[in-house]
Amino acid sequence: MTPDLQAGIDGLRIAMATGHFAQGMEPAVATALNTVATALQVTQQVALPESDRARAAAYLITAAEGSQLHLSRLRNRPMDFDPATRDRFLAGVLMPAGWYLQAQRLRRWYRDQVRALFTAVDILLAPTVPCVAPHLDQATMVLDGQEILIRPHLGFYTQPLSFIGLPVLSVPVPQPGLPVGVQIIAAPYQEEKLLQVAAALEAQGVTGAILAPVS
């Protein structure tokens, strides 16, 4: 059924994700997040439990499963891969099975904990990435006064959500230069609520016209 994007957001319980999702972002990202929260009149905050460990588990699971998917090509045509990607796949092949099993156990526990939060809220807000979109040749960024590699950290806010099957929509918030993404997160099978919130933000002129699903 096509969602009613004109239904508005009256009655929706919207909260800001804190803890892991309030750390390590550039000022422009924090500004965009606050702009969205203000437009939606968000006052509630919700802390997702153990999100740092959940992100680590997501990394392990992705590395193990991705390397197995490409194992035959790694063996037969390794030089076809980007060097950084190839190294990550090779590390996944060599990962101890016990790490993968423990990551899956944490995944199940974390999934149940996060889904339980949606008995009290309908929508969570969080940054999409820690920085403004980097240039293709940019390898590092500075967060909290520390220079870190960009590539391993772009999923800092998305990995703890995508690997437990939550529907998420990233909306672009215009600013000088490139836009900044803000995640709208809902419980499983509640995509209609995501679209209603995104439509409300667009109607207010807070976000751009492009709505990009988060993989």
C-alpha positions as CSV (number, residue, x, y, z in Angstrom):
1,M,0.0,0.0,0.0
2,T,1.3,3.5,-0.9
3,P,2.0,5.5,2.3
4,D,0.1,8.7,2.8
5,L,2.9,11.2,2.8
6,Q,0.5,14.1,3.7
7,A,-0.6,12.4,6.9
8,G,2.0,14.5,8.9
9,I,3.8,13.4,12.0
10,D,1.2,14.2,14.7
11,G,1.3,11.3,17.2
12,L,4.7,10.0,16.2
13,R,7.1,9.6,19.1
14,I,10.5,10.8,17.8
15,A,13.7,10.6,19.8
16,M,17.4,11.4,19.3
17,A,19.8,8.4,19.5
18,T,22.5,9.2,22.0
19,G,25.6,7.5,23.3
20,H,27.6,6.1,20.4
21,F,25.4,8.2,18.0
22,A,26.3,11.5,19.7
23,Q,30.1,11.0,19.5
24,G,32.8,11.7,17.0
25,M,31.1,13.9,14.4
26,E,32.2,17.1,12.6
27,P,30.5,20.3,13.7
28,A,28.6,20.5,10.4
29,V,27.1,17.1,11.1
30,A,26.0,18.1,14.6
31,T,24.4,21.3,13.2
32,A,22.5,19.3,10.6
33,L,21.2,16.8,13.2
34,N,20.1,19.7,15.5
35,T,18.4,21.4,12.6
36,V,16.3,18.2,11.9
37,A,15.6,17.7,15.6
38,T,14.4,21.3,16.0
39,A,12.1,21.1,13.0
40,L,10.5,17.9,14.4
41,Q,10.3,19.4,17.9
42,V,12.3,16.5,19.3
43,T,13.0,16.6,23.0
44,Q,13.4,12.9,23.9
45,Q,16.7,11.1,23.9
46,V,17.3,7.3,23.8
47,A,20.5,5.5,24.4
48,L,21.1,2.3,22.3
49,P,22.9,-0.3,24.5
50,E,26.4,-1.5,23.6
51,S,26.4,0.2,20.2
52,D,30.2,0.3,20.1
53,R,30.4,-3.5,20.5
54,A,27.6,-3.9,18.0
55,R,29.6,-2.0,15.4
56,A,32.6,-4.3,16.1
57,A,30.3,-7.3,15.7
58,A,29.0,-5.9,12.4
59,Y,32.5,-5.5,11.2
60,L,33.4,-9.1,11.9
61,I,30.3,-10.5,10.4
62,T,30.6,-8.4,7.2
63,A,34.3,-9.3,6.9
64,A,33.6,-13.1,7.3
65,E,30.6,-13.3,5.0
66,G,32.0,-10.9,2.4
67,S,35.2,-12.8,2.1
68,Q,33.4,-16.1,1.8
69,L,31.2,-14.7,-1.0
70,H,34.3,-13.7,-3.0
71,L,36.6,-16.6,-1.9
72,S,36.9,-18.2,-5.4
73,R,37.8,-14.8,-7.0
74,L,40.3,-14.1,-4.2
75,R,42.0,-17.4,-5.0
76,N,41.9,-17.2,-8.8
77,R,42.0,-13.4,-9.6
78,P,43.2,-11.5,-6.5
79,M,44.7,-8.7,-8.5
80,D,41.2,-7.7,-9.8
81,F,40.3,-6.3,-6.4
82,D,41.1,-2.8,-5.1
83,P,44.2,-3.4,-2.7
84,A,42.4,-2.1,0.4
85,T,39.3,-4.2,-0.4
86,R,41.5,-7.3,-1.1
87,D,43.3,-6.9,2.2
88,R,40.0,-6.7,4.1
89,F,38.7,-9.8,2.4
90,L,41.9,-11.7,3.1
91,A,41.6,-10.7,6.8
92,G,38.1,-12.1,6.8
93,V,39.2,-15.4,5.3
94,L,41.7,-15.8,8.2
95,M,39.3,-14.8,10.9
96,P,38.8,-17.4,13.7
97,A,35.4,-19.1,13.5
98,G,34.9,-18.3,17.2
99,W,35.0,-14.6,16.6
100,Y,32.2,-14.9,14.0
101,L,30.0,-17.0,16.3
102,Q,30.5,-14.6,19.2
103,A,29.6,-11.7,16.9
104,Q,26.4,-13.5,15.8
105,R,25.4,-14.0,19.5
106,L,25.9,-10.3,20.2
107,R,24.0,-9.5,17.1
108,R,20.9,-11.4,18.3
109,W,21.1,-9.9,21.8
110,Y,21.6,-6.4,20.4
111,R,18.8,-6.8,17.9
112,D,16.3,-7.7,20.7
113,Q,17.5,-4.8,22.9
114,V,17.1,-2.2,20.1
115,R,13.7,-3.5,18.9
116,A,12.4,-3.3,22.5
117,L,13.2,0.5,22.4
118,F,10.5,0.9,19.8
119,T,7.8,0.1,22.3
120,A,8.5,3.6,23.7
121,V,9.3,5.5,20.4
122,D,8.4,5.3,16.8
123,I,11.4,7.1,15.2
124,L,15.0,7.6,16.1
125,L,17.3,10.2,14.6
126,A,21.1,9.8,14.2
127,P,23.8,11.1,11.9
128,T,24.5,9.1,8.7
129,V,28.3,9.6,8.5
130,P,30.6,11.5,10.9
131,C,31.8,14.0,8.2
132,V,30.7,16.0,5.3
133,A,31.1,14.0,2.1
134,P,34.9,13.7,1.5
135,H,36.7,14.2,-1.8
136,L,37.6,10.9,-3.7
137,D,41.3,11.4,-3.0
138,Q,40.9,12.3,0.7
139,A,42.2,9.5,2.9
140,T,41.9,11.0,6.4
141,M,39.6,13.3,8.4
142,V,40.0,15.0,11.8
143,L,37.5,14.1,14.6
144,D,37.8,15.2,18.2
145,G,41.2,16.5,17.4
146,Q,42.5,13.2,16.1
147,E,43.4,12.4,12.5
148,I,41.8,9.1,11.4
149,L,41.3,7.2,8.2
150,I,38.0,8.0,6.4
151,R,37.2,4.7,4.8
152,P,36.9,2.5,7.9
153,H,34.8,5.1,9.7
154,L,32.2,6.0,7.2
155,G,29.9,3.3,8.6
156,F,30.4,4.5,12.2
157,Y,26.7,5.3,12.7
158,T,25.1,3.0,10.1
159,Q,26.8,-0.3,10.9
160,P,25.1,-0.8,14.4
161,L,21.7,-0.4,12.7
162,S,21.9,-2.0,9.3
163,F,23.2,-5.4,10.5
164,I,20.1,-5.9,12.7
165,G,17.6,-5.3,9.9
166,L,16.1,-1.9,10.8
167,P,14.6,0.2,8.1
168,V,16.5,3.5,7.7
169,L,16.2,6.5,5.5
170,S,19.0,9.1,5.1
171,V,17.8,12.6,4.3
172,P,20.1,15.3,2.9
173,V,20.3,18.5,4.9
174,P,21.6,21.4,2.8
175,Q,24.4,23.6,4.0
176,P,27.3,25.5,2.4
177,G,29.1,23.0,0.3
178,L,28.0,19.4,0.2
179,P,24.8,18.3,2.1
180,V,25.0,16.3,5.3
181,G,22.9,13.1,5.9
182,V,20.7,12.5,8.9
183,Q,19.3,9.0,9.5
184,I,15.6,8.4,10.2
185,I,15.2,5.0,11.9
186,A,12.1,2.9,12.5
187,A,11.1,-0.5,13.8
188,P,10.9,-3.4,11.3
189,Y,8.1,-3.0,8.7
190,Q,7.5,0.6,9.7
191,E,8.8,2.2,6.5
192,E,5.7,4.3,6.1
193,K,6.6,6.2,9.2
194,L,10.1,6.9,7.8
195,L,8.5,8.4,4.7
196,Q,6.1,10.5,6.6
197,V,8.9,12.1,8.6
198,A,11.0,12.6,5.5
199,A,8.0,14.2,3.7
200,A,7.4,16.5,6.7
201,L,11.0,17.7,6.7
202,E,10.9,18.3,3.0
203,A,7.7,20.3,3.3
204,Q,9.4,22.5,5.8
205,G,12.4,23.1,3.6
206,V,14.7,21.4,6.0
207,T,15.9,18.7,3.7
208,G,16.6,18.4,0.0
209,A,14.3,16.7,-2.5
210,I,16.3,13.5,-2.7
211,L,15.6,10.6,-0.3
212,A,18.3,8.0,-0.2
213,P,17.8,4.6,1.4
214,V,20.6,3.4,3.6
215,S,22.1,0.0,2.6
